[in-house]
Amino acid sequence: MLEIIKDNPDLKLALEFWPAGLSLAGSDPLRLLQQLEQQGFYLYPINKRQAQSFHKQHKLIPATSAQILAAGNTDLICSRSPL
């Protein structure tokens, strides 16, 4: 997966972040987020509150891996450029 990410600088990812599911599968949820950050991605949580904020402000606000992990289950958009 890292090769695909490295070979595509304009790549944008949409994913469901489910920490408990990742842990059950033997993966470290924080490590996933940190790897995305290390590859230069901004992490944008998309949930009901964020969607309402977007409609009012017409912008998304990135979060850190620690903030996302603390929030728990959420959908994410990951982009190397600000959205």
C-alpha positions in Angstrom: 0.0 0.0 0.0 2.8 2.4 0.8 4.2 2.1 -2.7 0.9 3.1 -4.2 0.7 6.1 -1.9 4.3 7.2 -2.6 3.8 6.7 -6.4 0.7 8.9 -6.5 1.3 12.4 -5.1 -2.2 13.7 -6.0 -3.9 10.7 -4.4 -6.9 11.4 -2.2 -8.3 8.7 0.1 -11.8 8.3 1.6 -12.0 5.7 4.4 -14.0 4.7 7.3 -11.8 4.8 10.4 -13.0 2.2 12.9 -10.3 1.8 15.6 -11.9 -1.2 17.3 -12.2 -3.1 14.0 -8.6 -2.4 13.2 -7.5 -3.6 16.6 -9.6 -6.8 16.2 -7.8 -7.4 12.9 -4.4 -7.1 14.6 -3.6 -3.6 13.3 -2.7 -0.5 15.3 -5.2 2.3 14.6 -2.9 5.1 15.7 -0.1 3.7 13.5 -2.3 3.8 10.4 -3.1 7.5 11.1 0.6 8.3 11.8 1.7 6.6 8.6 -0.8 8.7 6.6 0.6 11.9 8.3 4.2 10.8 7.6 3.2 10.5 3.9 2.1 14.1 4.0 -1.6 13.7 4.2 -4.0 16.1 6.0 -6.6 14.1 7.8 -10.1 15.5 7.5 -12.8 13.8 9.7 -16.2 13.8 8.1 -19.1 13.4 10.5 -22.4 15.1 11.0 -20.9 18.0 12.9 -18.1 18.5 10.3 -20.6 18.3 7.5 -22.7 21.0 9.1 -19.6 23.1 9.6 -18.6 22.6 6.0 -22.0 23.8 4.8 -21.7 27.0 6.9 -18.0 27.8 6.3 -17.4 26.0 3.0 -14.2 24.5 4.3 -13.0 21.4 6.1 -10.7 21.5 9.1 -7.9 18.9 9.4 -7.3 17.0 12.6 -4.3 15.3 14.1 -4.0 11.6 14.4 -4.4 11.9 18.2 -7.6 13.9 17.8 -9.1 11.4 15.4 -8.2 8.4 17.6 -9.8 10.2 20.6 -13.0 10.8 18.6 -13.3 7.1 17.7 -15.3 5.9 14.7 -15.4 8.5 11.9 -15.1 8.8 8.1 -12.0 10.4 6.8 -10.8 12.2 3.7 -7.0 12.2 3.4 -5.3 14.7 1.0 -1.8 15.9 0.6 -3.1 19.4 -0.2 -5.5 21.5 1.9 -9.2 21.1 1.0 
